[in-house]
Amino acid sequence: MGQGKILLQPGTLWTSVKERTEHALKCGALLSIPTEFEFVEQDDVRFLVRILSNLNRKKAAKEKQEKQSATSGQEFNPFLPYEEDLFVADISDTHVCILNKFNVVDYHLLIITRAFEEQESLLTLEDFTAMWACLADFDGLGFYNSGKLAGASQRHKHLQLVPLPLAPSGLQIPIEPLLREAQFQNSTATLPKLPFLHAFAPLNPQWVESPFTGGEATLAVYRTLLEAVGLNTTQLGAYNLLMTREWMMIVPRSQEHFHTISVNSLGFAGALLVKNAEEMQLLKDQGPMNILKSVGVIGHRA
């Protein structure tokens, strides 16, 4: 992003997020989906499992989008143009930040490209620079669902950011206990208790001080992690990426669902979502870590 420009004023994002959330709730643009949650333990992880109590709003909106697509003959893109009432901030000359319309977690942000790019395309220097510009003022978990198999619901490229901690009680991120056991091989590591292919690397929290430096360094880490799990940059498969100010992890995917339970990047942070009591029971019977294993890839790192 040599010629790029950061437009986000330092120290303003968190205030803007709260103000825009209040505005979007008042005018009806933000359609939060209420949930209850409980913890389900397996393999030293207290998984945070949210159960949705009302999916009707999202279903109605999806039907409306499908109708629009059928009428216009073009796939509906909610990010081009995005809804003004969901706009939070201009991040850079390539990215803007908006609220997630159907949020399950409060203050869930989407970092979207101004111009259309495919969700399955490689992450770029601009993407990571935009993420660091946001992380500077918003201590959160950033993630990217690369493609439909990885849980992406829109084709227009978007990274996501949710505030930490993920639950009102407990750890910042449920898989935290496993991070302490990271086994390094050169600059990347694996977490021995994760029973699926993945690669993990530490990041430098000081990169928040310069999004450009952070962007460049993180892009290099990202490419190394892709290589470690056997995803080469010309023939990418589906994967989930998670990052905080302190670490990044990549998990290749084999399928989107376990039975009817859809899994995206947050699942690999230890936060899962079920639609009803039947799915909750299925998750408890099977075990959340086993569910992650079944949607991940079994194999050894390159």
N, C-alpha and C positions, 0 to 999 in steps of 0.2 A: 504494500500500500504506500509505496514511495511518494506518489503524487497525491495520495488520498488525504482526506481531511477528517479529523475528529470534530464533530459539531456539538457533541454532548458536553455541557459545562460540568466540570468536576463538582461533586457534592450536591447535584440537583436531582439525580435520578430517583432516589427513594421518596423524596417529597412529591415529585411528579406522579410517581406510581400511586401513592395514596390519594392524591387529589383527583387523578383521572379515574381511579376505581370508584370513588364516591360519586363522581359525575356520571360515569357509565351505569352505575346501579340505579341512580335516580331516573335517568332517561330511558332505562330499559335495554340499553345496548349490551350490557354484561349480564349473561344468564348463568349465574353460578349454579352448579349442581350440588345439592346438599348430600353429605355423606355422614356415616358413622364409621368408627374404626375400632379395630381390636388388634392385639399383637398375637402372632402365631410363631412359636419358636421351633427352629430346626437348625442343627449344626452350628450352635453358638451364635446364631443370628435371631434377634427378635424382629421378625418381619412385621411391618406395618401394613395391615390389610384394610383398605377402605371399602365399605359397601355402599353402593349408590342407592339413594332412596327415590330418585325421580329422574328418569331418562326421557320423559315425554318431550321436554323442550328441545333437546338435541335431536330427537327423532323427527319432530315437526320441521325443524330448520333444515335437516338433511333432505327431507322430502321436497321442501321448497326449492333447495338448491338443484335437486335432480330435475324438477319441473322447469326451472330457468334454463338449465343445460339443454333439455329436450327442445324447448322453444327456440333458443338462440342457435342451437346446433354446435355450440362451443361449451367445453367443460367450464363449469363455474369456478372462478378463482376468488376466494374471499379476501385475498391479500392484494389484488390488483384490480380495482383500487381497494384499499383496506377501509374499514368503517372509521370515519373521522372521530366518532365518539369513543373509539377504543385506542386512539393514538396516545402514546405516552411521551415519546421524545424522538428527535432526530439523533441518531448515534453518529453516523458518518455520512460521507457522500454516497456510500453504497448500501447502507442499512438503516432501517428505522425500527423502533421498538413499539409494540402494541400489546394490549391486554389479550389474554386468551379468552375468547368469548364464552366458552363453556368450561370455565375453570372449576376444578375440584378442590384445588389448593388456593388459598388467598394469595393475591399478588403474583399470579402465574404470568410470566412475560413471554412474548414471542419476539425473537430478533429476526426480522425478515429482510430479504434482499429487495431493493427498490425495483430492480428489473427482474423479469422472470428467469429463474434458474431451476433446473430439475432437482428435486429433493435427493435423488440418488447420485448427484454429482459430487466430486471430491470437495472437501472443505478447503477453503482458500485462506491466504494471508488476511484478506479483508474480513472473512468470517471470524477468525480468531481475534483480530484486532478489535472488532465490534464487541465480542464477548468480554475481552479484558476491560474495555471502556465501561461496560456495565458492571462487571465484578468489582471494580474499584469502589463503587458506592452501594453495592447490593450484595451482601454476603450470601451466596446461593449455590445451588447445584445447577450447572449448565448441562444440557444434554442435546443429543442429535439422534433422531431415528432415521437411519439411512434406508429409505425405501419402505414399501408396504409390508414386506415380511418382517421388518424391524418395528412395525407399529405406527408408521407414518400415515396420517389420514389425509394429508394434502400434498399435491405434487410441487407446489411452489416452495422453494428452499426456505426453511425456517429452523433456526436453533431455538432452544427453549431454556428458560431460567426460572427456577422456583426458589423461594427464600428458605434459609436454614434456621432452625431445625425443621425436619420434615414432619415431625409430630410434636404436639404440645408437651409431651413428656418423653423421657428416654434420651437416646443419643441424638447427635446432630443428623447422622445418617445411619440407618440400621446395620449396614455391613462394616461399620468402623472397626469392630473388634478384629476382623479378618485382615485389615490393612497392616496391622502391627506385625503380622507373620509373613509379610512379603518376602519372597525368595528371589534375589537378583541374579540375573545373568547379563553381565555388562550393564547397560543403562536401563534395561526394562526388567520387570519382575512378574511373577505369578503369585496368586494367593492360594496356598495349598488346599484350603477348604472349599474352593469353588470347583465343582465337578464338571466343568465345561471349558472349552477353549476361550482364553482371554489373555490380555496383556495389560500391564499396569506400569505407570511411571510417576515419579514425584514431579511436581512443578514448583517454581519459586514464587511464593506469595508476594515478593517485592515487585513482580512484574506488573502489579496493578498500578505502580507509579508511572509506567510508560507502556500504554497499550500497544505501541508499535514494536517495542522490544519484546513484550510478552507475546504478541502475535507471531513474530518471526520465530522465536524460540519454541513456541507451542506447535507451530506448523511442523517443525523438524521432529518434535516428539511424536506428533500424530502419525507422520510418515513411518517412523521407526516402529510404532505400535502396529500399524497396518501390516507392515512386513513381518513382524513377529508372529502374527496370527495367520499369515499366508494370504493376505488380501493384497494383491499388487495394484498399483495405481492405475493400470490400464484396464483391468478387468475386475472391477469391484463387485463383491457380493453384498448382501444385506448385512448391516451391523448396527450395534448401538454404541454410542460414545457418551461417556460421562466425564465431567470435569468440575473441579472446585478450584479455589485459589491454590490448593496444595497438591493435587494429583489428577491424573487422567487415566481412564480405563477404556479399552475397546473390547467388545464381545461380538463375534460373528453370529449370525442367526441362521437357523434352518427352517423355521416356520413362525408365523405370527401368533397362532393360538395353541393353547393346550385345551382340547375339547372346545368349550365356548369361551374360555378365559383368554382375553387378549393381553399380550405382554409387550410393553415398550421399554425404553431405557430405564425408567424409574424402577422397574421390577428388579433390575440388576443392582440397584442401590439398596434393595430390600423393601421397596414400597410397591405393593400390588393393589389391583383394583378389581372388585367383583361386582356383578350387576344385581345379584339377588342371593337369597339364603341358600339356594341349591348350589350355586357356584362357591359360596363360602364353605359349605360342607365338603364339596369336592376338593377344594384347596387343602382343607384340614386332613382329609383322608389320604391325599396323595403326598402332601408335604410341599411347602413352597419351594424349597431348594430343588426337589425332584422336578417340579414344574419348569423351573428355569433351565434345568439340565435338558429337558425334553424339547425346549424351543431354541436352545443354543446348539453348539456343534461339539461333538465329542471328538477329541483328537489331541495331538501334542503340537506345541509351538514349533515354528520353523527355526 
